[in-house]
Amino acid sequence: MTVTHDKLSMAQALNQALRDAMAEDPAVVMFGEDVGPLGGVFRITDGLTAEFGENRCFDTPLAESGIVGMAVGMAMNGMRPVVEMQFDAFAYPAFEQIVSHVAKMHNRTRGRVRLPMVIRVPYAGGIGGVEHHCDSSEAYYAHTPGLQVVAPATPADAYALLRAAIEAPDPVVFLEPKKLYWSKEEIEFPVRAPGIGTAVIRRAGTDATLIAYGPSVPVALEAAEVAAQEGRELQVVDLRSIVPFDDETVCAAVRATGRAVVVTESAGFAGVAAEIAARVTERCFSSLAAPVRRVTGFDIPYPPPKLEHFQLPGVDRVLDAVDDLQWEQ
Amino acid sequence: MTPDSRRLLPSDAPVTMIDPQGEARGDVPDDATLLHSLGLLTTARRLNDQAYALVRQGRLAVYPSSHGQEACQVAAAQVLDAGDWLFPTYRDTIAASVKGVDPVEALSLLKGDWHCGYDPYEHHVAPHTTPLATQLPHAVGVAHAARLRGEPTVVMAMCGDGGTSEGDFHEALNFAAVFQAPVVFFIQNNEYAISVPLARQTHAPSLAHKGIGYGIPGERVDGNDMAALLTVLGDAVARARAGEGPQLVEAHTYRMQAHTNADDATRYRDDAEVRPWVERDPITRLRAYLTGRGVLTPAVETEFTAEAERAATHLRDGLNQDITPDPDDLFAYVFATPTPQLREQAALVADELSREVAPS
């Protein structure tokens, strides 16, 4: 197999993943709002209609429940639909379809009806977007049994995880961190990456473990870099998928360091960070030198652009939390 | 109004072919077809009443009966080919059974053994859907996928009058029209959404009039007239199959019984309102017509009754069987492959069961 290298942004990597999946499998169809000739408001579907025709990548009426509901039917009938919700908060009209049907069809029918479909959601903040364009909605999906929930943090992972999501027999909510769309990376094709449900260690470290996913991974890595200059070695775990959750990798990492901070952009209360902190505490209590700390967004509606930097967990807040991990004992 | 848009509007009154006295007008379907329908109707009524009785005996949690609406139920399935899909609501158990689903399996949901008790692919019947109108976008998706592959599939998407108020009804009709998906949207207007009458669902002249807003031809039909239903629904299926896009059919019928056995209809409607509908019963009407035609002999009637009894016995026997659902199933189907967390939780339940003291 020919190995090639390409420096791609996350947006380009996602586009490449869609193109490769559609070329490989005629059952893969892509649809949503403005995903046709325009190529999507973030250009993730750029050129797909031109290359594969309007039966394979097409615009729909502006109605998210209809988009997801139609994808359910197409998945029931032999297709592998990939749909785009234009922005995180614009996916809410589809919530009933996602919770009552996408998530439950396989279980309801004892596995007779599978829904191999992907709901792509450009999500989270950090791009100066106005309200309803920056929601971190992962907890809603992660709390719904039957959905796989994935959030890549690097272009290579965006490619690998989207390909895996399209090939998966189960429905996948694919959260694309908007602020990372333009981050670039040299990618080796074919991409070798673990599948959905496997976390990876992005940085080795022995003093404490930072646990993050999607938009918070670069923050955690930057914090680890700064901490290293100050003489503290922080390990960084990139979850990659929230569901299924990789307890094994996360717990092994935390046991090795004995200290953990979970970093997420979403509101903290009843969020994914709370779940991770609880899981780690239940499983690794005897290895912990300090309570697991959470660094999350505040429990407020996403702020207007001029105030959003207060909401986003930054390096300083992460390092402050690390400082609080009872080092004096 | 242009002639082109006028063709999207329904008839001034619901299409009727056989009146309540059994008198026919128009191009009525042939005797053999209608005789077959009468057999199905006889079984349908018997199954409805048997299921209702089984609730009283504690075998089913509730049963949303289609008693009085059986002509709609039978016609919806009778006009379809084996490869066509049916998307039923919770009140459409009979339609599903006419399409081939074992009614025992169809009632698994209400018996409490599992949610969907049948294989949707076996007879192309989607799982019964309880959240109103949410199955309609799925129907559009199934139809669109078939159309993209060049298959001749038509999808019969059922909903009630209450369901037409839901957003998914609107989105499904709009999507189907835009993509010209071969879907027949079939509304059984039985006048009530639990307790709320039609006047609180719509101010439109009829539900069939809603079609024109989407560019979908709408038609209305007497929902207790088997001949008219077969004709109007049959034409709609033929047009959808011929590539003329989605169709909307509203059947005017009446929910003769309460919403379910758990409902008390006397709190919101008078018996006086129900009485005239008894005279419009779909079975009496078809029986009168076929008797007049001389094709419904006592021997045939006996055969229909015997078949209905066989179906009722099968239903009774099936629902009287005590099945102990396997708790492992709770975790087995959430995903194609259970996650490590679900395996842990399944093990927890297995452990609880292993520690249960066996009854002495």
Chai-1 contact restraints between the chains, C-beta under 6 A:
chainA,res_idxA,chainB,res_idxB,connection_type,confidence,min_distance_angstrom,max_distance_angstrom,comment,restraint_id
A,N55,B,L148,contact,1.0,0.0,6.0,A-B,restraint_1
A,P61,B,N174,contact,1.0,0.0,6.0,A-B,restraint_2
A,P61,B,F175,contact,1.0,0.0,6.0,A-B,restraint_3
A,P61,B,V178,contact,1.0,0.0,6.0,A-B,restraint_4
A,A63,B,E171,contact,1.0,0.0,6.0,A-B,restraint_5
A,S65,B,D168,contact,1.0,0.0,6.0,A-B,restraint_6
A,S65,B,E171,contact,1.0,0.0,6.0,A-B,restraint_7
A,G66,B,P137,contact,1.0,0.0,6.0,A-B,restraint_8
A,G66,B,E171,contact,1.0,0.0,6.0,A-B,restraint_9
A,G66,B,F175,contact,1.0,0.0,6.0,A-B,restraint_10
A,G69,B,P137,contact,1.0,0.0,6.0,A-B,restraint_11
A,G69,B,H138,contact,1.0,0.0,6.0,A-B,restraint_12
A,M70,B,P137,contact,1.0,0.0,6.0,A-B,restraint_13
A,M70,B,V140,contact,1.0,0.0,6.0,A-B,restraint_14
A,M70,B,G141,contact,1.0,0.0,6.0,A-B,restraint_15
A,M70,B,F175,contact,1.0,0.0,6.0,A-B,restraint_16
A,V72,B,H138,contact,1.0,0.0,6.0,A-B,restraint_17
A,V72,B,G141,contact,1.0,0.0,6.0,A-B,restraint_18
A,G73,B,H138,contact,1.0,0.0,6.0,A-B,restraint_19
A,G73,B,V140,contact,1.0,0.0,6.0,A-B,restraint_20
A,G73,B,G141,contact,1.0,0.0,6.0,A-B,restraint_21
A,G73,B,V142,contact,1.0,0.0,6.0,A-B,restraint_22
A,M74,B,G141,contact,1.0,0.0,6.0,A-B,restraint_23
A,M74,B,A145,contact,1.0,0.0,6.0,A-B,restraint_24
A,M76,B,V142,contact,1.0,0.0,6.0,A-B,restraint_25
A,N77,B,V142,contact,1.0,0.0,6.0,A-B,restraint_26
A,N77,B,A145,contact,1.0,0.0,6.0,A-B,restraint_27
A,M79,B,A145,contact,1.0,0.0,6.0,A-B,restraint_28
A,S100,B,P131,contact,1.0,0.0,6.0,A-B,restraint_29
A,H106,B,Y333,contact,1.0,0.0,6.0,A-B,restraint_30
A,N107,B,Y333,contact,1.0,0.0,6.0,A-B,restraint_31
A,N107,B,V334,contact,1.0,0.0,6.0,A-B,restraint_32
A,R108,B,H115,contact,1.0,0.0,6.0,A-B,restraint_33
A,R108,B,C116,contact,1.0,0.0,6.0,A-B,restraint_34
A,R108,B,P127,contact,1.0,0.0,6.0,A-B,restraint_35
A,T109,B,C116,contact,1.0,0.0,6.0,A-B,restraint_36
A,T109,B,P127,contact,1.0,0.0,6.0,A-B,restraint_37
A,R110,B,Y333,contact,1.0,0.0,6.0,A-B,restraint_38
A,G111,B,Y333,contact,1.0,0.0,6.0,A-B,restraint_39
A,R112,B,D119,contact,1.0,0.0,6.0,A-B,restraint_40
A,V113,B,P120,contact,1.0,0.0,6.0,A-B,restraint_41
A,P145,B,V334,contact,1.0,0.0,6.0,A-B,restraint_42
A,G146,B,V334,contact,1.0,0.0,6.0,A-B,restraint_43
A,P169,B,A336,contact,1.0,0.0,6.0,A-B,restraint_44
A,D170,B,F335,contact,1.0,0.0,6.0,A-B,restraint_45
A,D170,B,A336,contact,1.0,0.0,6.0,A-B,restraint_46
A,P244,B,T339,contact,1.0,0.0,6.0,A-B,restraint_47
